[in-house]
Amino acid sequence: MEERRKIRENEVNLIIYLLEKLGLNTEQYPIKEEGEEYEYGKMGSISMGNPDISPYKDDLIQAKYKDSDGTEVFITLTQCAKNQLLDLDFWKVDFSKLITYPKPEDLTFTE
């Protein structure tokens, strides 16, 4: 991971949208002001934990969308064992660099 940085507005908006899809809110799952990028921001994944965060517990929700190059991208919001937000994880199926950060209306969900 890289140095800590401020979590961007588009990331916050996406997290809030994903929480709302679950009937949750930022009072239940506060969003930290800072996080760390994975892979130097290549795919858009961020860690929202702090140095004393507990280990991964489970996925809260998963969505997908097509990047502007037509490649499918999976997005997973995870929580730690202390029921705090852990990661906003992006996985572009061909492992290429994320081109366009998604807006909530770009996402689709499976039950």
Backbone atoms as SQL, in Angstrom:
CREATE TABLE atoms (id INTEGER PRIMARY KEY, chain TEXT, resi INTEGER, resn TEXT, atom TEXT, x REAL, y REAL, z REAL);
INSERT INTO atoms VALUES
  (1, 'A', 1, 'MET', 'N', 0.833, -1.185, 0.000),
  (2, 'A', 1, 'MET', 'CA', 0.000, 0.000, 0.000),
  (3, 'A', 1, 'MET', 'C', 0.874, 1.244, 0.000),
  (4, 'A', 2, 'GLU', 'N', 0.255, 2.329, -0.346),
  (5, 'A', 2, 'GLU', 'CA', 0.963, 3.602, -0.389),
  (6, 'A', 2, 'GLU', 'C', 0.732, 4.369, 0.902),
  (7, 'A', 3, 'GLU', 'N', 1.161, 5.621, 0.899),
  (8, 'A', 3, 'GLU', 'CA', 0.910, 6.492, 2.035),
  (9, 'A', 3, 'GLU', 'C', -0.584, 6.769, 2.151),
  (10, 'A', 4, 'ARG', 'N', -0.969, 7.154, 3.338),
  (11, 'A', 4, 'ARG', 'CA', -2.374, 7.501, 3.565),
  (12, 'A', 4, 'ARG', 'C', -2.707, 8.761, 2.782),
  (13, 'A', 5, 'ARG', 'N', -3.952, 8.823, 2.326),
  (14, 'A', 5, 'ARG', 'CA', -4.434, 10.003, 1.628),
  (15, 'A', 5, 'ARG', 'C', -5.894, 10.221, 1.987),
  (16, 'A', 6, 'LYS', 'N', -6.380, 11.404, 1.709),
  (17, 'A', 6, 'LYS', 'CA', -7.777, 11.725, 1.960),
  (18, 'A', 6, 'LYS', 'C', -8.651, 10.897, 1.018),
  (19, 'A', 7, 'ILE', 'N', -9.721, 10.328, 1.561),
  (20, 'A', 7, 'ILE', 'CA', -10.663, 9.589, 0.727),
  (21, 'A', 7, 'ILE', 'C', -11.429, 10.602, -0.113),
  (22, 'A', 8, 'ARG', 'N', -11.469, 10.362, -1.414),
  (23, 'A', 8, 'ARG', 'CA', -12.050, 11.304, -2.369),
  (24, 'A', 8, 'ARG', 'C', -13.581, 11.318, -2.314),
  (25, 'A', 9, 'GLU', 'N', -14.138, 12.434, -2.769),
  (26, 'A', 9, 'GLU', 'CA', -15.592, 12.607, -2.751),
  (27, 'A', 9, 'GLU', 'C', -16.310, 11.518, -3.551),
  (28, 'A', 10, 'ASN', 'N', -15.772, 11.138, -4.725),
  (29, 'A', 10, 'ASN', 'CA', -16.437, 10.101, -5.511),
  (30, 'A', 10, 'ASN', 'C', -16.395, 8.748, -4.801),
  (31, 'A', 11, 'GLU', 'N', -15.349, 8.497, -4.034),
  (32, 'A', 11, 'GLU', 'CA', -15.262, 7.257, -3.252),
  (33, 'A', 11, 'GLU', 'C', -16.283, 7.272, -2.119),
  (34, 'A', 12, 'VAL', 'N', -16.377, 8.407, -1.423),
  (35, 'A', 12, 'VAL', 'CA', -17.355, 8.549, -0.337),
  (36, 'A', 12, 'VAL', 'C', -18.765, 8.354, -0.884),
  (37, 'A', 13, 'ASN', 'N', -19.074, 8.992, -2.008),
  (38, 'A', 13, 'ASN', 'CA', -20.413, 8.876, -2.600),
  (39, 'A', 13, 'ASN', 'C', -20.740, 7.430, -2.960),
  (40, 'A', 14, 'LEU', 'N', -19.767, 6.714, -3.491),
  (41, 'A', 14, 'LEU', 'CA', -19.982, 5.311, -3.848),
  (42, 'A', 14, 'LEU', 'C', -20.201, 4.462, -2.603),
  (43, 'A', 15, 'ILE', 'N', -19.423, 4.686, -1.572),
  (44, 'A', 15, 'ILE', 'CA', -19.581, 3.936, -0.320),
  (45, 'A', 15, 'ILE', 'C', -20.953, 4.200, 0.290),
  (46, 'A', 16, 'ILE', 'N', -21.356, 5.451, 0.332),
  (47, 'A', 16, 'ILE', 'CA', -22.672, 5.795, 0.882),
  (48, 'A', 16, 'ILE', 'C', -23.772, 5.098, 0.091),
  (49, 'A', 17, 'TYR', 'N', -23.668, 5.113, -1.227),
  (50, 'A', 17, 'TYR', 'CA', -24.657, 4.448, -2.077),
  (51, 'A', 17, 'TYR', 'C', -24.721, 2.953, -1.776),
  (52, 'A', 18, 'LEU', 'N', -23.564, 2.311, -1.665),
  (53, 'A', 18, 'LEU', 'CA', -23.537, 0.872, -1.377),
  (54, 'A', 18, 'LEU', 'C', -24.140, 0.579, -0.005),
  (55, 'A', 19, 'LEU', 'N', -23.826, 1.388, 0.984),
  (56, 'A', 19, 'LEU', 'CA', -24.421, 1.203, 2.311),
  (57, 'A', 19, 'LEU', 'C', -25.933, 1.361, 2.254),
  (58, 'A', 20, 'GLU', 'N', -26.398, 2.375, 1.537),
  (59, 'A', 20, 'GLU', 'CA', -27.841, 2.605, 1.427),
  (60, 'A', 20, 'GLU', 'C', -28.551, 1.438, 0.753),
  (61, 'A', 21, 'LYS', 'N', -27.898, 0.803, -0.221),
  (62, 'A', 21, 'LYS', 'CA', -28.483, -0.389, -0.869),
  (63, 'A', 21, 'LYS', 'C', -28.731, -1.497, 0.148),
  (64, 'A', 22, 'LEU', 'N', -27.967, -1.490, 1.225),
  (65, 'A', 22, 'LEU', 'CA', -28.103, -2.498, 2.282),
  (66, 'A', 22, 'LEU', 'C', -29.013, -2.038, 3.412),
  (67, 'A', 23, 'GLY', 'N', -29.542, -0.817, 3.305),
  (68, 'A', 23, 'GLY', 'CA', -30.343, -0.266, 4.394),
  (69, 'A', 23, 'GLY', 'C', -29.489, 0.209, 5.551),
  (70, 'A', 24, 'LEU', 'N', -28.224, 0.509, 5.280),
  (71, 'A', 24, 'LEU', 'CA', -27.292, 0.966, 6.305),
  (72, 'A', 24, 'LEU', 'C', -26.923, 2.417, 6.046),
  (73, 'A', 25, 'ASN', 'N', -26.188, 3.009, 6.990),
  (74, 'A', 25, 'ASN', 'CA', -25.771, 4.400, 6.822),
  (75, 'A', 25, 'ASN', 'C', -24.399, 4.621, 7.455),
  (76, 'A', 26, 'THR', 'N', -23.917, 5.848, 7.338),
  (77, 'A', 26, 'THR', 'CA', -22.572, 6.158, 7.840),
  (78, 'A', 26, 'THR', 'C', -22.523, 6.322, 9.354),
  (79, 'A', 27, 'GLU', 'N', -23.662, 6.339, 10.009),
  (80, 'A', 27, 'GLU', 'CA', -23.635, 6.291, 11.477),
  (81, 'A', 27, 'GLU', 'C', -23.282, 4.883, 11.935),
  (82, 'A', 28, 'GLN', 'N', -23.793, 3.892, 11.219),
  (83, 'A', 28, 'GLN', 'CA', -23.492, 2.500, 11.546),
  (84, 'A', 28, 'GLN', 'C', -22.099, 2.093, 11.054),
  (85, 'A', 29, 'TYR', 'N', -21.718, 2.623, 9.911),
  (86, 'A', 29, 'TYR', 'CA', -20.427, 2.325, 9.299),
  (87, 'A', 29, 'TYR', 'C', -19.757, 3.644, 8.905),
  (88, 'A', 30, 'PRO', 'N', -19.145, 4.324, 9.870),
  (89, 'A', 30, 'PRO', 'CA', -18.492, 5.604, 9.565),
  (90, 'A', 30, 'PRO', 'C', -17.393, 5.442, 8.513),
  (91, 'A', 31, 'ILE', 'N', -17.260, 6.455, 7.691),
  (92, 'A', 31, 'ILE', 'CA', -16.216, 6.475, 6.668),
  (93, 'A', 31, 'ILE', 'C', -15.058, 7.305, 7.196),
  (94, 'A', 32, 'LYS', 'N', -13.909, 6.691, 7.276),
  (95, 'A', 32, 'LYS', 'CA', -12.717, 7.404, 7.735),
  (96, 'A', 32, 'LYS', 'C', -12.363, 8.502, 6.739),
  (97, 'A', 33, 'GLU', 'N', -11.692, 9.528, 7.212),
  (98, 'A', 33, 'GLU', 'CA', -11.287, 10.626, 6.328),
  (99, 'A', 33, 'GLU', 'C', -10.120, 10.241, 5.438),
  (100, 'A', 34, 'GLU', 'N', -9.305, 9.299, 5.910),
  (101, 'A', 34, 'GLU', 'CA', -8.129, 8.894, 5.149),
  (102, 'A', 34, 'GLU', 'C', -8.131, 7.392, 4.907),
  (103, 'A', 35, 'GLY', 'N', -7.464, 7.013, 3.837),
  (104, 'A', 35, 'GLY', 'CA', -7.309, 5.610, 3.510),
  (105, 'A', 35, 'GLY', 'C', -6.008, 5.419, 2.757),
  (106, 'A', 36, 'GLU', 'N', -5.801, 4.211, 2.253),
  (107, 'A', 36, 'GLU', 'CA', -4.608, 3.889, 1.486),
  (108, 'A', 36, 'GLU', 'C', -5.020, 3.186, 0.206),
  (109, 'A', 37, 'GLU', 'N', -4.362, 3.518, -0.886),
  (110, 'A', 37, 'GLU', 'CA', -4.644, 2.868, -2.159),
  (111, 'A', 37, 'GLU', 'C', -3.883, 1.552, -2.253),
  (112, 'A', 38, 'TYR', 'N', -4.505, 0.580, -2.893),
  (113, 'A', 38, 'TYR', 'CA', -3.820, -0.660, -3.234),
  (114, 'A', 38, 'TYR', 'C', -3.232, -0.508, -4.636),
  (115, 'A', 39, 'GLU', 'N', -2.112, -1.111, -4.891),
  (116, 'A', 39, 'GLU', 'CA', -1.469, -1.144, -6.204),
  (117, 'A', 39, 'GLU', 'C', -1.315, 0.253, -6.811),
  (118, 'A', 40, 'TYR', 'N', -0.992, 1.224, -5.962),
  (119, 'A', 40, 'TYR', 'CA', -0.772, 2.598, -6.420),
  (120, 'A', 40, 'TYR', 'C', -1.974, 3.166, -7.175),
  (121, 'A', 41, 'GLY', 'N', -3.174, 2.717, -6.790),
  (122, 'A', 41, 'GLY', 'CA', -4.392, 3.250, -7.386),
  (123, 'A', 41, 'GLY', 'C', -4.738, 2.669, -8.743),
  (124, 'A', 42, 'LYS', 'N', -4.044, 1.642, -9.179),
  (125, 'A', 42, 'LYS', 'CA', -4.244, 1.087, -10.525),
  (126, 'A', 42, 'LYS', 'C', -5.698, 0.706, -10.789),
  (127, 'A', 43, 'MET', 'N', -6.306, -0.032, -9.873),
  (128, 'A', 43, 'MET', 'CA', -7.682, -0.472, -10.094),
  (129, 'A', 43, 'MET', 'C', -8.701, 0.294, -9.267),
  (130, 'A', 44, 'GLY', 'N', -8.277, 1.187, -8.402),
  (131, 'A', 44, 'GLY', 'CA', -9.229, 1.975, -7.627),
  (132, 'A', 44, 'GLY', 'C', -9.507, 1.471, -6.227),
  (133, 'A', 45, 'SER', 'N', -8.902, 0.361, -5.821),
  (134, 'A', 45, 'SER', 'CA', -9.157, -0.201, -4.491),
  (135, 'A', 45, 'SER', 'C', -8.517, 0.650, -3.401),
  (136, 'A', 46, 'ILE', 'N', -9.251, 0.784, -2.283),
  (137, 'A', 46, 'ILE', 'CA', -8.704, 1.501, -1.136),
  (138, 'A', 46, 'ILE', 'C', -8.976, 0.733, 0.151),
  (139, 'A', 47, 'SER', 'N', -8.052, 0.887, 1.075),
  (140, 'A', 47, 'SER', 'CA', -8.223, 0.387, 2.435),
  (141, 'A', 47, 'SER', 'C', -8.707, 1.556, 3.273),
  (142, 'A', 48, 'MET', 'N', -9.772, 1.341, 4.009),
  (143, 'A', 48, 'MET', 'CA', -10.309, 2.411, 4.845),
  (144, 'A', 48, 'MET', 'C', -9.972, 2.201, 6.306),
  (145, 'A', 49, 'GLY', 'N', -9.133, 1.213, 6.571),
  (146, 'A', 49, 'GLY', 'CA', -8.780, 0.894, 7.941),
  (147, 'A', 49, 'GLY', 'C', -7.701, 1.790, 8.498),
  (148, 'A', 50, 'ASN', 'N', -7.485, 1.635, 9.768),
  (149, 'A', 50, 'ASN', 'CA', -6.378, 2.316, 10.414),
  (150, 'A', 50, 'ASN', 'C', -5.391, 1.246, 10.872),
  (151, 'A', 51, 'PRO', 'N', -4.248, 1.621, 11.384),
  (152, 'A', 51, 'PRO', 'CA', -3.234, 0.620, 11.721),
  (153, 'A', 51, 'PRO', 'C', -3.690, -0.458, 12.707),
  (154, 'A', 52, 'ASP', 'N', -4.658, -0.172, 13.565),
  (155, 'A', 52, 'ASP', 'CA', -5.098, -1.181, 14.532),
  (156, 'A', 52, 'ASP', 'C', -6.397, -1.871, 14.118),
  (157, 'A', 53, 'ILE', 'N', -6.730, -1.817, 12.835),
  (158, 'A', 53, 'ILE', 'CA', -7.962, -2.432, 12.350),
  (159, 'A', 53, 'ILE', 'C', -7.891, -3.950, 12.544),
  (160, 'A', 54, 'SER', 'N', -9.025, -4.540, 12.797),
  (161, 'A', 54, 'SER', 'CA', -9.056, -5.985, 12.972),
  (162, 'A', 54, 'SER', 'C', -9.145, -6.667, 11.602),
  (163, 'A', 55, 'PRO', 'N', -8.976, -7.973, 11.550),
  (164, 'A', 55, 'PRO', 'CA', -8.933, -8.669, 10.266),
  (165, 'A', 55, 'PRO', 'C', -10.285, -8.694, 9.541),
  (166, 'A', 56, 'TYR', 'N', -10.200, -9.033, 8.275),
  (167, 'A', 56, 'TYR', 'CA', -11.371, -9.177, 7.403),
  (168, 'A', 56, 'TYR', 'C', -12.404, -10.089, 8.040),
  (169, 'A', 57, 'LYS', 'N', -13.670, -9.685, 7.966),
  (170, 'A', 57, 'LYS', 'CA', -14.778, -10.518, 8.439),
  (171, 'A', 57, 'LYS', 'C', -15.567, -11.065, 7.260),
  (172, 'A', 58, 'ASP', 'N', -16.103, -10.139, 6.425),
  (173, 'A', 58, 'ASP', 'CA', -16.863, -10.590, 5.267),
  (174, 'A', 58, 'ASP', 'C', -17.176, -9.429, 4.329),
  (175, 'A', 59, 'ASP', 'N', -17.767, -9.808, 3.199),
  (176, 'A', 59, 'ASP', 'CA', -18.208, -8.823, 2.238),
  (177, 'A', 59, 'ASP', 'C', -19.574, -8.291, 2.662),
  (178, 'A', 60, 'LEU', 'N', -19.745, -6.979, 2.558),
  (179, 'A', 60, 'LEU', 'CA', -21.050, -6.382, 2.816),
  (180, 'A', 60, 'LEU', 'C', -21.919, -6.431, 1.574),
  (181, 'A', 61, 'ILE', 'N', -21.337, -6.061, 0.429),
  (182, 'A', 61, 'ILE', 'CA', -22.090, -6.006, -0.818),
  (183, 'A', 61, 'ILE', 'C', -21.118, -6.061, -1.981),
  (184, 'A', 62, 'GLN', 'N', -21.599, -6.604, -3.102),
  (185, 'A', 62, 'GLN', 'CA', -20.793, -6.614, -4.313),
  (186, 'A', 62, 'GLN', 'C', -21.634, -6.071, -5.467),
  (187, 'A', 63, 'ALA', 'N', -21.013, -5.269, -6.295),
  (188, 'A', 63, 'ALA', 'CA', -21.651, -4.700, -7.478),
  (189, 'A', 63, 'ALA', 'C', -20.703, -4.893, -8.652),
  (190, 'A', 64, 'LYS', 'N', -21.202, -4.618, -9.842),
  (191, 'A', 64, 'LYS', 'CA', -20.331, -4.657, -11.006),
  (192, 'A', 64, 'LYS', 'C', -20.745, -3.574, -11.986),
  (193, 'A', 65, 'TYR', 'N', -19.837, -3.263, -12.880),
  (194, 'A', 65, 'TYR', 'CA', -20.111, -2.318, -13.958),
  (195, 'A', 65, 'TYR', 'C', -19.092, -2.560, -15.055),
  (196, 'A', 66, 'LYS', 'N', -19.295, -1.917, -16.187),
  (197, 'A', 66, 'LYS', 'CA', -18.339, -2.003, -17.292),
  (198, 'A', 66, 'LYS', 'C', -17.555, -0.701, -17.350),
  (199, 'A', 67, 'ASP', 'N', -16.234, -0.832, -17.316),
  (200, 'A', 67, 'ASP', 'CA', -15.367, 0.331, -17.459),
  (201, 'A', 67, 'ASP', 'C', -15.556, 0.889, -18.875),
  (202, 'A', 68, 'SER', 'N', -15.056, 2.070, -19.118),
  (203, 'A', 68, 'SER', 'CA', -15.261, 2.713, -20.421),
  (204, 'A', 68, 'SER', 'C', -14.616, 1.954, -21.581),
  (205, 'A', 69, 'ASP', 'N', -13.728, 0.990, -21.285),
  (206, 'A', 69, 'ASP', 'CA', -13.161, 0.148, -22.345),
  (207, 'A', 69, 'ASP', 'C', -13.972, -1.131, -22.548),
  (208, 'A', 70, 'GLY', 'N', -15.105, -1.259, -21.828),
  (209, 'A', 70, 'GLY', 'CA', -15.981, -2.420, -21.965),
  (210, 'A', 70, 'GLY', 'C', -15.626, -3.585, -21.066),
  (211, 'A', 71, 'THR', 'N', -14.589, -3.455, -20.261),
  (212, 'A', 71, 'THR', 'CA', -14.159, -4.543, -19.387),
  (213, 'A', 71, 'THR', 'C', -14.954, -4.524, -18.091),
  (214, 'A', 72, 'GLU', 'N', -15.397, -5.703, -17.671),
  (215, 'A', 72, 'GLU', 'CA', -16.186, -5.833, -16.449),
  (216, 'A', 72, 'GLU', 'C', -15.320, -5.591, -15.207),
  (217, 'A', 73, 'VAL', 'N', -15.911, -4.876, -14.246),
  (218, 'A', 73, 'VAL', 'CA', -15.238, -4.552, -12.992),
  (219, 'A', 73, 'VAL', 'C', -16.168, -4.945, -11.847),
  (220, 'A', 74, 'PHE', 'N', -15.642, -5.681, -10.884),
  (221, 'A', 74, 'PHE', 'CA', -16.389, -6.038, -9.687),
  (222, 'A', 74, 'PHE', 'C', -15.934, -5.136, -8.546),
  (223, 'A', 75, 'ILE', 'N', -16.892, -4.662, -7.765),
  (224, 'A', 75, 'ILE', 'CA', -16.621, -3.789, -6.625),
  (225, 'A', 75, 'ILE', 'C', -17.186, -4.464, -5.389),
  (226, 'A', 76, 'THR', 'N', -16.372, -4.590, -4.353),
  (227, 'A', 76, 'THR', 'CA', -16.819, -5.223, -3.116),
  (228, 'A', 76, 'THR', 'C', -16.504, -4.305, -1.946),
  (229, 'A', 77, 'LEU', 'N', -17.502, -4.050, -1.123),
  (230, 'A', 77, 'LEU', 'CA', -17.334, -3.300, 0.118),
  (231, 'A', 77, 'LEU', 'C', -17.237, -4.321, 1.235),
  (232, 'A', 78, 'THR', 'N', -16.138, -4.287, 1.990),
  (233, 'A', 78, 'THR', 'CA', -15.896, -5.293, 3.023),
  (234, 'A', 78, 'THR', 'C', -15.877, -4.665, 4.411),
  (235, 'A', 79, 'GLN', 'N', -16.026, -5.539, 5.405),
  (236, 'A', 79, 'GLN', 'CA', -15.941, -5.096, 6.798),
  (237, 'A', 79, 'GLN', 'C', -14.955, -5.958, 7.556),
  (238, 'A', 80, 'CYS', 'N', -14.456, -5.396, 8.655),
  (239, 'A', 80, 'CYS', 'CA', -13.521, -6.121, 9.506),
  (240, 'A', 80, 'CYS', 'C', -14.288, -6.822, 10.631),
  (241, 'A', 81, 'ALA', 'N', -13.562, -7.556, 11.439),
  (242, 'A', 81, 'ALA', 'CA', -14.172, -8.311, 12.535),
  (243, 'A', 81, 'ALA', 'C', -14.823, -7.414, 13.589),
  (244, 'A', 82, 'LYS', 'N', -14.458, -6.134, 13.593),
  (245, 'A', 82, 'LYS', 'CA', -15.081, -5.188, 14.528),
  (246, 'A', 82, 'LYS', 'C', -16.265, -4.464, 13.901),
  (247, 'A', 83, 'ASN', 'N', -16.750, -5.000, 12.758),
  (248, 'A', 83, 'ASN', 'CA', -17.886, -4.424, 12.038),
  (249, 'A', 83, 'ASN', 'C', -17.648, -2.971, 11.644),
  (250, 'A', 84, 'GLN', 'N', -16.451, -2.692, 11.151),
  (251, 'A', 84, 'GLN', 'CA', -16.102, -1.388, 10.594),
  (252, 'A', 84, 'GLN', 'C', -15.754, -1.586, 9.123),
  (253, 'A', 85, 'LEU', 'N', -15.910, -0.525, 8.336),
  (254, 'A', 85, 'LEU', 'CA', -15.515, -0.624, 6.933),
  (255, 'A', 85, 'LEU', 'C', -14.036, -0.948, 6.836),
  (256, 'A', 86, 'LEU', 'N', -13.709, -1.864, 5.955),
  (257, 'A', 86, 'LEU', 'CA', -12.322, -2.301, 5.789),
  (258, 'A', 86, 'LEU', 'C', -11.770, -1.871, 4.426),
  (259, 'A', 87, 'ASP', 'N', -12.417, -2.332, 3.344),
  (260, 'A', 87, 'ASP', 'CA', -11.930, -2.052, 1.997),
  (261, 'A', 87, 'ASP', 'C', -13.080, -1.722, 1.059),
  (262, 'A', 88, 'LEU', 'N', -12.782, -0.907, 0.074),
  (263, 'A', 88, 'LEU', 'CA', -13.599, -0.759, -1.119),
  (264, 'A', 88, 'LEU', 'C', -12.721, -1.338, -2.211),
  (265, 'A', 89, 'ASP', 'N', -13.021, -2.570, -2.593),
  (266, 'A', 89, 'ASP', 'CA', -12.137, -3.342, -3.446),
  (267, 'A', 89, 'ASP', 'C', -12.665, -3.393, -4.880),
  (268, 'A', 90, 'PHE', 'N', -11.812, -3.039, -5.842),
  (269, 'A', 90, 'PHE', 'CA', -12.142, -3.112, -7.257),
  (270, 'A', 90, 'PHE', 'C', -11.335, -4.250, -7.877),
  (271, 'A', 91, 'TRP', 'N', -11.984, -5.024, -8.740),
  (272, 'A', 91, 'TRP', 'CA', -11.285, -6.065, -9.477),
  (273, 'A', 91, 'TRP', 'C', -11.718, -5.995, -10.936),
  (274, 'A', 92, 'LYS', 'N', -10.826, -5.491, -11.761),
  (275, 'A', 92, 'LYS', 'CA', -11.075, -5.440, -13.202),
  (276, 'A', 92, 'LYS', 'C', -10.617, -6.774, -13.759),
  (277, 'A', 93, 'VAL', 'N', -11.519, -7.480, -14.440),
  (278, 'A', 93, 'VAL', 'CA', -11.282, -8.890, -14.754),
  (279, 'A', 93, 'VAL', 'C', -10.044, -9.147, -15.604),
  (280, 'A', 94, 'ASP', 'N', -9.578, -8.159, -16.346),
  (281, 'A', 94, 'ASP', 'CA', -8.350, -8.370, -17.128),
  (282, 'A', 94, 'ASP', 'C', -7.121, -7.770, -16.437),
  (283, 'A', 95, 'PHE', 'N', -7.295, -7.310, -15.204),
  (284, 'A', 95, 'PHE', 'CA', -6.219, -6.743, -14.376),
  (285, 'A', 95, 'PHE', 'C', -5.615, -5.457, -14.947),
  (286, 'A', 96, 'SER', 'N', -6.292, -4.835, -15.896),
  (287, 'A', 96, 'SER', 'CA', -5.778, -3.581, -16.458),
  (288, 'A', 96, 'SER', 'C', -6.165, -2.410, -15.555),
  (289, 'A', 97, 'LYS', 'N', -5.622, -1.259, -15.855),
  (290, 'A', 97, 'LYS', 'CA', -5.867, -0.045, -15.074),
  (291, 'A', 97, 'LYS', 'C', -7.316, 0.414, -15.242),
  (292, 'A', 98, 'LEU', 'N', -7.919, 0.829, -14.145),
  (293, 'A', 98, 'LEU', 'CA', -9.265, 1.393, -14.179),
  (294, 'A', 98, 'LEU', 'C', -9.212, 2.706, -14.957),
  (295, 'A', 99, 'ILE', 'N', -10.142, 2.876, -15.895),
  (296, 'A', 99, 'ILE', 'CA', -10.159, 4.080, -16.721),
  (297, 'A', 99, 'ILE', 'C', -11.155, 5.097, -16.173),
  (298, 'A', 100, 'THR', 'N', -12.374, 4.649, -15.914),
  (299, 'A', 100, 'THR', 'CA', -13.448, 5.549, -15.482),
  (300, 'A', 100, 'THR', 'C', -14.000, 5.095, -14.142),
  (301, 'A', 101, 'TYR', 'N', -13.913, 5.968, -13.143),
  (302, 'A', 101, 'TYR', 'CA', -14.461, 5.632, -11.834),
  (303, 'A', 101, 'TYR', 'C', -15.985, 5.606, -11.934),
  (304, 'A', 102, 'PRO', 'N', -16.634, 4.575, -11.400),
  (305, 'A', 102, 'PRO', 'CA', -18.081, 4.445, -11.592),
  (306, 'A', 102, 'PRO', 'C', -18.893, 5.442, -10.775),
  (307, 'A', 103, 'LYS', 'N', -20.044, 5.770, -11.322),
  (308, 'A', 103, 'LYS', 'CA', -21.060, 6.518, -10.594),
  (309, 'A', 103, 'LYS', 'C', -22.078, 5.491, -10.109),
  (310, 'A', 104, 'PRO', 'N', -22.828, 5.801, -9.058),
  (311, 'A', 104, 'PRO', 'CA', -23.811, 4.831, -8.564),
  (312, 'A', 104, 'PRO', 'C', -24.741, 4.292, -9.653),
  (313, 'A', 105, 'GLU', 'N', -25.148, 5.131, -10.575),
  (314, 'A', 105, 'GLU', 'CA', -26.080, 4.676, -11.621),
  (315, 'A', 105, 'GLU', 'C', -25.436, 3.711, -12.612),
  (316, 'A', 106, 'ASP', 'N', -24.120, 3.572, -12.592),
  (317, 'A', 106, 'ASP', 'CA', -23.415, 2.641, -13.477),
  (318, 'A', 106, 'ASP', 'C', -23.446, 1.209, -12.947),
  (319, 'A', 107, 'LEU', 'N', -23.776, 1.038, -11.676),
  (320, 'A', 107, 'LEU', 'CA', -23.653, -0.268, -11.027),
  (321, 'A', 107, 'LEU', 'C', -24.850, -1.164, -11.267),
  (322, 'A', 108, 'THR', 'N', -24.582, -2.459, -11.306),
  (323, 'A', 108, 'THR', 'CA', -25.635, -3.467, -11.299),
  (324, 'A', 108, 'THR', 'C', -25.344, -4.424, -10.143),
  (325, 'A', 109, 'PHE', 'N', -26.399, -5.104, -9.705),
  (326, 'A', 109, 'PHE', 'CA', -26.298, -5.994, -8.546),
  (327, 'A', 109, 'PHE', 'C', -26.960, -7.307, -8.868),
  (328, 'A', 110, 'THR', 'N', -26.437, -8.381, -8.269),
  (329, 'A', 110, 'THR', 'CA', -27.081, -9.683, -8.365),
  (330, 'A', 110, 'THR', 'C', -27.530, -10.076, -6.972),
  (331, 'A', 111, 'GLU', 'N', -28.584, -10.787, -6.906),
  (332, 'A', 111, 'GLU', 'CA', -29.127, -11.214, -5.599),
  (333, 'A', 111, 'GLU', 'C', -28.369, -12.405, -5.080);
